[in-house]
Amino acid sequence: MEFISIQYFDSSYGELILGSFNESLCLCDWRYRNKRTSIDSRIKSGLDAEFIDKDDVVLKEARRQLDEYFNRKRKKFDIPLLMVGTPFQERVWNGLLKIPFGKTLSYQQLAEDLGSRNAVRAVANANGANALSIFVPCHRIVGSNGNLVGYAGGVEVKAKLLNLEFDLFV
């Protein structure tokens, strides 16, 4: 039996669950989000592994990088990521990684960038299934009108994260 090491991380933005597998971060998600059970199930089944409450080097590094980010000392993450999803979801998540710090895109723009201009709903669903929040910056996606829309950590947290990023450029 394989194991995914998990730890909970309390931040001033909310509580996150972090997970690592084979020296890569496979989970950084809001502990109390709506889709917690389905996200956890997808990761466990995709990696054919179970969660174990255990700290490790990857999780320590993830916490350090998150602390630096939340304290405005980090704009870019450099921890190995392991995405667990369908090929389409992984394509969307890789597209999210290309959105620069302090910038936003709409779901429509992301769909067009991915060459799937008619798949806005599918792109939005893949965005919502992201299990590597903050590291894979789904908070940088906004509605076509620029309004803040859905976020696993809540729209208030999304606003705080975007304010943190935009304030760094003032």
C-alpha positions as CSV (number, residue, x, y, z in Angstrom):
1,M,0.0,0.0,0.0
2,E,1.3,3.5,-1.0
3,F,0.7,6.5,1.2
4,I,0.1,10.2,0.7
5,S,1.6,12.2,3.6
6,I,-0.8,14.9,4.7
7,Q,-0.7,17.8,7.2
8,Y,-3.0,20.6,7.9
9,F,-1.7,24.2,7.7
10,D,-3.4,27.1,9.4
11,S,-2.9,30.4,7.5
12,S,-4.4,33.8,8.0
13,Y,-6.4,33.0,4.8
14,G,-7.9,29.8,6.1
15,E,-6.9,26.2,6.8
16,L,-5.3,24.2,4.1
17,I,-4.7,20.5,3.7
18,L,-1.3,19.6,2.2
19,G,-0.4,16.3,0.7
20,S,2.8,14.8,-0.8
21,F,3.5,11.7,-2.8
22,N,6.8,10.5,-4.2
23,E,8.6,13.8,-3.3
24,S,6.0,16.0,-5.0
25,L,3.2,18.1,-3.7
26,C,-0.1,16.6,-4.8
27,L,-2.5,18.4,-2.6
28,C,-2.9,22.0,-1.3
29,D,-6.5,22.7,-0.9
30,W,-8.9,24.4,1.4
31,R,-9.8,22.0,4.2
32,Y,-13.5,22.8,4.4
33,R,-14.3,23.3,0.7
34,N,-17.6,21.9,-0.8
35,K,-15.8,19.2,-3.0
36,R,-13.4,18.0,-0.2
37,T,-14.6,14.3,-0.4
38,S,-14.6,14.1,-4.2
39,I,-11.1,15.8,-4.5
40,D,-9.6,13.5,-1.9
41,S,-11.2,10.4,-3.6
42,R,-9.8,11.4,-7.0
43,I,-6.3,11.9,-5.6
44,K,-6.4,8.6,-3.6
45,S,-7.7,6.6,-6.5
46,G,-5.5,8.3,-9.1
47,L,-2.4,7.5,-7.0
48,D,-3.7,4.2,-5.7
49,A,-2.7,5.4,-2.2
50,E,-4.3,6.3,1.2
51,F,-3.8,9.4,3.3
52,I,-1.5,9.1,6.3
53,D,-1.0,11.9,8.9
54,K,2.8,12.3,8.5
55,D,5.1,15.3,7.9
56,D,7.9,15.2,5.4
57,V,10.4,17.4,3.6
58,V,8.0,18.3,0.7
59,L,5.3,19.4,3.2
60,K,7.7,21.4,5.2
61,E,8.9,23.2,2.1
62,A,5.3,23.8,0.9
63,R,4.6,25.4,4.3
64,R,7.7,27.6,4.1
65,Q,6.9,28.7,0.5
66,L,3.3,29.4,1.5
67,D,4.4,31.5,4.5
68,E,6.7,33.5,2.2
69,Y,3.9,34.0,-0.2
70,F,1.4,35.1,2.5
71,N,4.1,37.5,3.9
72,R,4.7,39.1,0.5
73,K,8.2,37.6,0.2
74,R,7.5,35.1,-2.7
75,K,5.9,35.6,-6.1
76,K,6.8,32.3,-7.6
77,F,6.7,28.7,-6.3
78,D,9.4,26.2,-7.0
79,I,8.2,23.0,-5.5
80,P,7.6,19.8,-7.6
81,L,3.9,19.4,-8.3
82,L,2.0,16.2,-9.1
83,M,-1.4,16.9,-10.7
84,V,-3.9,14.1,-10.5
85,G,-6.8,14.5,-13.0
86,T,-7.9,13.8,-16.5
87,P,-5.7,14.9,-19.4
88,F,-8.1,17.9,-20.0
89,Q,-8.0,18.9,-16.4
90,E,-4.2,18.8,-16.4
91,R,-4.1,20.9,-19.5
92,V,-6.3,23.5,-17.8
93,W,-4.1,23.4,-14.6
94,N,-1.0,23.8,-16.7
95,G,-2.7,26.8,-18.3
96,L,-3.3,28.3,-14.9
97,L,0.4,28.0,-14.1
98,K,1.1,30.4,-17.1
99,I,-1.0,33.2,-15.5
100,P,1.6,35.6,-14.1
101,F,1.6,36.7,-10.5
102,G,-0.6,39.8,-10.1
103,K,-2.6,39.2,-13.3
104,T,-6.0,37.7,-13.9
105,L,-7.7,36.0,-16.9
106,S,-11.4,35.2,-17.5
107,Y,-12.6,31.6,-18.0
108,Q,-13.2,32.6,-21.6
109,Q,-9.6,33.9,-22.1
110,L,-8.2,30.7,-20.5
111,A,-10.4,28.5,-22.8
112,E,-9.2,30.5,-25.8
113,D,-5.5,30.3,-24.7
114,L,-5.9,26.5,-24.5
115,G,-7.4,26.3,-28.0
116,S,-10.8,25.3,-26.6
117,R,-12.8,28.5,-27.0
118,N,-16.2,26.7,-26.9
119,A,-15.3,24.7,-23.7
120,V,-15.7,27.6,-21.2
121,R,-17.8,25.4,-18.9
122,A,-15.4,22.5,-19.0
123,V,-12.5,24.9,-18.3
124,A,-14.5,26.3,-15.3
125,N,-15.2,22.8,-14.0
126,A,-11.5,21.8,-14.3
127,N,-10.6,25.1,-12.6
128,G,-12.9,24.2,-9.7
129,A,-11.4,20.7,-9.5
130,N,-7.9,22.1,-8.9
131,A,-6.4,20.4,-5.8
132,L,-3.2,22.5,-5.7
133,S,-4.7,25.8,-4.8
134,I,-2.4,28.8,-4.7
135,F,0.5,26.7,-6.2
136,V,-1.7,26.3,-9.3
137,P,-3.3,29.8,-9.2
138,C,-7.0,29.2,-9.9
139,H,-7.7,32.3,-7.8
140,R,-6.4,34.4,-10.8
141,I,-9.5,33.4,-12.8
142,V,-12.3,36.0,-12.9
143,G,-15.7,36.3,-14.7
144,S,-15.8,37.8,-18.2
145,N,-17.0,41.0,-16.7
146,G,-14.0,41.1,-14.3
147,N,-16.1,40.1,-11.2
148,L,-14.8,37.6,-8.7
149,V,-16.7,34.4,-9.1
150,G,-16.5,31.0,-7.3
151,Y,-13.5,29.9,-5.4
152,A,-13.0,26.8,-3.2
153,G,-11.7,28.9,-0.3
154,G,-14.6,31.4,-0.8
155,V,-14.8,34.6,-2.8
156,E,-13.6,36.6,0.2
157,V,-10.4,34.6,0.3
158,K,-10.0,34.9,-3.4
159,A,-10.3,38.7,-3.1
160,K,-7.7,38.7,-0.3
161,L,-5.3,36.6,-2.4
162,L,-5.7,38.9,-5.4
163,N,-5.2,42.0,-3.2
164,L,-2.0,40.4,-1.7
165,E,-0.7,40.0,-5.3
166,F,-1.8,43.3,-6.7
167,D,-0.6,45.2,-3.6
168,L,2.9,44.0,-4.2
169,F,3.1,46.1,-7.4
170,V,2.0,49.4,-5.8
